Amino acid sequence: MSERLDSGTVAATEDKTMPMVAYVMYLLTFATGFTVFIGLIMAYANRAAAGPKMQSHYTFMIRTFWLTIAWAIIGGLLVLFGGIFSLILVGVPFLMLGFFICGAVGIWFAVRCILGLVYLSRDEAYPRPMNWLI
C-alpha cells in the first residue's frame, strides 16, 4: 500500500476501504432508507484518525448528509403545506415545488455520492468538500 516516488522515497497511500463502504451505504439508502445513518456514523467515527485525503471525503459525506436533510425537510414541508391547501387550489404550486425539490435533492445526493466514489477510486482527495453544489 505504498507507491515509490522519483526521489526513491516511499509515500504511503491511505486506506480507502472505510470511505468506500460509507459511500456504498449512502447509495444503498435509495433501496433501504436507513443505511445513510450507518455511513454517517462511519464518517464521523473515522474522520479524526484519517489522513488529509480521506478526511476530505469524510467531510464531504457529512456535509452531503446534512444538506440533504435540510433540503428534504424544506421540500417535505412544502408538500405538506401544499397538500393541506390544495383543496382550495392555493396549495397546488407549493405541492408541485415540494415534489420538485424532493426529486432534485435525491438526484443531487446520488450525483455527489458517485462523484465521491470516482475521486476515491482515483486515490484523490475530494477537491471541494465544503461546496454546496457538487
C-alpha positions as CSV (number, residue, x, y, z in Angstrom):
1,M,0.0,0.0,0.0
2,S,2.7,2.4,-0.9
3,E,4.0,4.0,-4.0
4,R,7.6,4.8,-4.9
5,L,8.3,8.4,-5.8
6,D,11.1,9.5,-8.2
7,S,13.4,10.5,-5.4
8,G,13.4,7.0,-4.0
9,T,11.2,7.8,-1.0
10,V,8.1,5.8,-0.4
11,A,4.8,7.6,0.1
12,A,2.1,5.7,1.9
13,T,-1.4,5.6,0.4
14,E,-4.3,5.9,2.7
15,D,-6.7,3.0,3.2
16,K,-9.8,3.6,1.0
17,T,-11.9,0.8,2.4
18,M,-13.9,2.7,5.1
19,P,-14.8,5.7,2.9
20,M,-15.8,3.3,0.1
21,V,-18.1,1.4,2.4
22,A,-19.6,4.6,3.7
23,Y,-20.3,5.8,0.1
24,V,-21.9,2.5,-0.7
25,M,-24.0,2.8,2.5
26,Y,-25.1,6.3,1.3
27,L,-26.1,4.9,-2.1
28,L,-27.9,1.9,-0.6
29,T,-30.2,4.4,1.1
30,F,-32.2,4.5,-2.1
31,A,-33.1,0.8,-1.6
32,T,-33.2,0.6,2.2
33,G,-33.9,4.1,3.6
34,F,-31.7,3.8,6.6
35,T,-28.1,2.9,5.6
36,V,-27.2,6.5,5.3
37,F,-27.2,6.7,9.1
38,I,-24.6,3.9,9.2
39,G,-22.5,5.7,6.6
40,L,-22.8,9.0,8.6
41,I,-21.7,7.2,11.8
42,M,-18.7,5.7,9.9
43,A,-17.8,9.2,8.6
44,Y,-17.9,10.8,12.0
45,A,-16.0,8.0,13.7
46,N,-13.2,7.8,11.1
47,R,-12.7,11.4,10.2
48,A,-10.3,12.4,13.0
49,A,-8.0,9.5,12.5
50,A,-7.9,9.7,8.7
51,G,-5.2,11.3,6.6
52,P,-5.9,14.5,4.7
53,K,-7.2,12.8,1.5
54,M,-9.7,10.6,3.4
55,Q,-10.7,13.5,5.7
56,S,-11.8,15.4,2.7
57,H,-14.1,12.5,1.7
58,Y,-15.5,12.1,5.3
59,T,-16.1,15.9,5.5
60,F,-17.8,15.7,2.1
61,M,-20.1,12.8,3.2
62,I,-21.1,14.5,6.4
63,R,-21.9,17.7,4.6
64,T,-23.8,15.8,2.0
65,F,-26.0,14.2,4.7
66,W,-26.8,17.4,6.5
67,L,-27.5,19.4,3.3
68,T,-29.7,16.6,2.0
69,I,-31.7,16.5,5.3
70,A,-32.2,20.3,5.3
71,W,-33.4,20.4,1.7
72,A,-35.6,17.3,2.2
73,I,-37.3,19.0,5.2
74,I,-37.9,22.1,3.1
75,G,-39.4,20.0,0.3
76,G,-41.4,17.9,2.7
77,L,-42.9,21.0,4.4
78,L,-43.8,22.4,1.0
79,V,-45.6,19.1,0.1
80,L,-47.4,19.1,3.5
81,F,-48.4,22.7,3.2
82,G,-49.4,22.3,-0.5
83,G,-51.4,19.2,0.3
84,I,-53.4,20.9,3.0
85,F,-54.1,23.9,1.0
86,S,-54.6,22.2,-2.4
87,L,-58.3,21.7,-1.5
88,I,-58.8,25.4,-2.3
89,L,-56.2,25.3,-5.2
90,V,-53.9,27.7,-3.4
91,G,-51.5,25.0,-2.4
92,V,-51.0,23.3,-5.7
93,P,-47.9,25.3,-6.6
94,F,-46.4,24.6,-3.2
95,L,-47.2,20.9,-3.7
96,M,-45.5,20.9,-7.1
97,L,-42.5,22.8,-5.8
98,G,-42.1,20.5,-2.9
99,F,-42.1,17.4,-5.1
100,F,-39.6,19.0,-7.4
101,I,-37.3,19.9,-4.5
102,C,-37.5,16.3,-3.1
103,G,-36.8,14.8,-6.5
104,A,-33.9,17.2,-7.2
105,V,-32.4,16.5,-3.8
106,G,-32.5,12.8,-4.5
107,I,-30.6,13.2,-7.8
108,W,-28.2,15.7,-6.2
109,F,-27.5,13.2,-3.4
110,A,-26.8,10.4,-5.8
111,V,-24.5,12.5,-8.0
112,R,-22.5,13.7,-5.0
113,C,-22.0,10.1,-3.8
114,I,-21.0,8.9,-7.3
115,L,-18.5,11.8,-7.7
116,G,-17.1,11.0,-4.3
117,L,-16.6,7.4,-5.3
118,V,-14.9,8.5,-8.5
119,Y,-12.4,10.7,-6.7
120,L,-11.9,7.9,-4.1
121,S,-11.2,5.3,-6.8
122,R,-8.6,7.7,-8.3
123,D,-7.0,7.9,-4.9
124,E,-7.6,11.7,-4.8
125,A,-8.9,14.0,-2.1
126,Y,-12.3,15.4,-2.8
127,P,-11.3,18.9,-4.2
128,R,-14.1,21.0,-2.7
129,P,-15.6,19.1,0.3
130,M,-17.4,22.2,1.7
131,N,-19.1,23.1,-1.6
132,W,-22.9,23.4,-1.7
133,L,-23.4,22.0,-5.2
134,I,-21.1,19.3,-6.5
